[in-house]
Amino acid sequence: MLTLSVNGQSHPVDVPDDMPLLWVLRDVIGLTGTKFGCGIAQCGACTVHLDGEAVRSCVLPVGAIGQRAITTIEAVGNTPSGQKIQQAWLDVDVVQCGYCQSGQIMSAAALLQRVPNPSDADIDAAMSGNICRCATYVRIRAAIKQAATGKQELLQTLVSEPKGAAP
Amino acid sequence: MTRHDDGIDLGRRHAMQTGGLAIAFLWLGGVGTARAMIDARRQPGDAAAALADGNPPFAPNAFIRIDAHGAIRLVMPSVEMGQGVYTGASMLLAEELGVGLDQINVEHAPPSDELYGMPLLGGQITGGSTSTRGSWQVLREAGAVARTMLVTAAAAQWHVDPAACTVERGVIHHAASGRSVAFGAVAVAAGKLPMPDKVQLTDPKDFKLLGKPMRRVDSPDKVKGATQFGIDVRLTGMKIATVMACPTLAGKLASVDDKAARAVPGVVTVLRLDNAVAVVGDHFWAAKQGLQALNITWDHGPNATLTTQQLRDALAESARHGQSIVAVDTGSRPAQGTTVHSEYRSPMLAHATMEPMNATVSVTADKCEVWTGTQVPMRALQAAAKITGLAEDKVVLHNQYLGGGFGRRLETDWVEQAVALAKQVSYPLKVVWTREEDIRHDRVRPMYHDVVSAVLDANGMPAWFGYRTSGSSVLARFAPPAMGKDGMDSDAVECVAQMPYDIPAKKVEWIRHDMPIGLVTGWWRGVGPTHNLFVVESFVDEMAHRAGKDPLEYRRALLQKNPRTLAVLNLAAEKIGWGKTLPSRVGRGIALGEPFGSRICAMVEAEVTPQGEVHLRRVVAALDCGMIVNSSSIEAQIQGGLLFGLSAAMFNAITIKDGGIEQGNFNDYRSLRINEAPSVEFYRVVNAEPPGGLGEVGTAIAAPALANAIFAATGVRLYELPVDRRLLVQSPDALKSVVSASRPERRDAT
């Protein structure tokens, strides 16, 4: 019997040590906000925080976690960087299908915690492990910058009437 | 804009802007299949009401429910897979109803072709970029019907003229008497009124929602991880299975030794189908460990030695010499002139939705319930009925948010499989595919081979254009009645049978070339246009090059009779600064088209390293999609759609070896990542034409803009996708220098 600290609560779980955290969260504890995408740490949909650091839960055996604190998308809004990122995600309206966005937000929140004002290169490095098949990358980048600076990024449709256009 | 000052007659047939695929489906109405036509007045039947509605006092049509407390629920006729249609449909309803988006809740529609059938597709289908095109008028009218009835009820209570009442944010006001009443307070009375014959639609100048950039109604839950996708369904007593079907397409299960699998802790049982084995566990991990412990013997069947090369060779033979069906023939090929002749190949593609295929199913003796995310709720229900042998009214389908669709969830294969497994057990069963299963048993985008020719006149302009395209027909399997009488598949030639350009004579032919049994091809975002526009727009560049003309000027000359499409070309050219001198091995490519009732021009700026690596520096897109519903969603769809198309063009091909798909996960089926994604600058031409499609428009135009940019950067024409970096190496010496994995400094280009 292992005891996991998830979102500030203790969860005793009777599972094999080599079971990835992802499936303990989803199928045993019942926190389904963390998503399954690939199972081999290639897509980042399963990203959670371990003591504030972004990790891929689909390849993290629960037996290796020990006392470290697990934070999932359901509670990342309780952290300052998570709250900022979620608000920026809403302000910029990043999501499309939304399936990868739990992982995107967890990676972005960990980045902002570590680097308060990330450059494009910082964003590339921290976020390139998270695939979005809807390809919301333009808005993800804008939202991270907005969360960091509080300054509104250029988001909305640039309406333009070209010279000589047909009616 | 279809506004009539004297009100709009609800009985009339709506004019609709169709694209080719939608036109094809209209045949469904002409061949005896019941044609679904959503109606602004049709109310839910008793069964549907009991199922989904809780009998609200005011349910004037299939889309709007208002209870006595004023809670407003909107039932969404199309499914939400990321394209933002729940927000767009809500805006159309809410604008006319007179409420804000913050006052409504949205619901998935239950299966019903009658109530929620897409008029352009003849059934409850979300696809073909039709949702807004096909339902924008109906949804506005449905909102207006509801508002009219609520106002009529209030006016009757007050003994005043309904025309003297106004509505704002769900409250009815009568200014002269200073009275106000909320929708909820008149819901019961309004529910007893007859349906109005005519309604007054809001004048566009008074729109509060339509045309504005509105935030999505599904975002708040999605950023909290609270949205329930199909894979998130949890039922009491439920077990979880994962499955492996024979990796050889059309192969069968011969035998399986499951002793070791059953010994895995948490494994509950092992289930067999004629072509697959599933392991059931207390959780997915146990099921997956069990699956890996199986010792399976497959009967590989007829495709055991099948390879991609065999398919390519046979397809090329068909394209060159096969018997064709002629889609268009507007004049004979001139004997004089310069001939341009090329052959293009497009690969099979997987959808790779972020959420792998899954369904949760509960089967009892007299009932089957299915929870899944589907683009075809009614077809999914019918599939479950077929597998269980139950009548359709004994099957309940609970649609869910879709973690990506891209056409994959127009199929029902995983639902059929999950039902076939669940009916073998006494508990609810969630069947979740691994990513490997999801790719190896995708219903892939067909491969194509095209033979293209043109004869150029003395000015280098095309006097004749010839196009022979060969591939399998998705339409023939998906909707046989939608095929042409002559066997023509309109999707196969969409965006080439009708081109934006003024070309005196052309001949467009399709050669049907079916794939081997088991290699099932399906709809993939952008469908026919994604393939045809790659070929046509690459070839237009080839003609311009042969004529010694600038590709922008060449297209302008061909668009003189097409001002709407010329306008998007000019807008994109202006915004990117076409003609500016670029660094060595940096090039810009143009592509334009009229897919799905919209007009789009994309320009890609790419850099090709001496080693042949392609870096996407910048994309500019200009769009004319007619009337705007949600300007924010439009931008998002074009940006995402373009990058989705560029991702495939850069990286993706599904290949076959020993009769099975070789790729299996994101390590060997790459997807564009944020560090590889360029900025996408988006502009649009404003007008009030009927709305065009959006979800597939960006994808359809992406690949040729990239291929043309690579040509401009390197002089190398790509006749095949995805990009083959080996063709782009500057010189053999270039490969001797260190190949840097890092990309050039990214934001200096713009």
Interface residues (C-beta under 8 A of the other chain):
Chain A: V15 P16 M19 P20 W23 V24 R26 D27 V28 G30 T32 G33 T34 K35 F36 G37 C38 G39 I40 Q42 C43 A45 T72 I73 E74 G77 Q86 W89 L90 D93 V94 V95 Q96 C97 G98 Y99 C100 Q101 S102 I105 D120 A121 I123 D124 A125 M127 S128 G129 N130 I131 C132 R133 C134 A135 T136 Y137 V138 R139 I140 R141 L155 Q156 T157 L158 V159 S160 E161 P162 K163 G164 A165 A166 P167
Chain B: E80 M81 G82 Q83 G84 P213 R215 R216 D218 S219 P220 K222 V223 K224 G225 A226 T227 Q228 F229 I231 D232 R234 I240 P265 G266 D282 H283 F284 W285 K288 A352 T353 M354 E355 P356 Y401 L402 G403 G404 G405 F406 V432 T434 R435 P563 R564 L566 A567 N570 L571 E574 K575 A622 S631 S632 I634 E635 A636 Q639 G640 G641 L642 L643 F644 S647 N665 F666 N667 S671 L672 R673 I674 N675 E676 A677 S679 V680 E681 F682 Y683 R684 V685 V686 N687 R746 R747
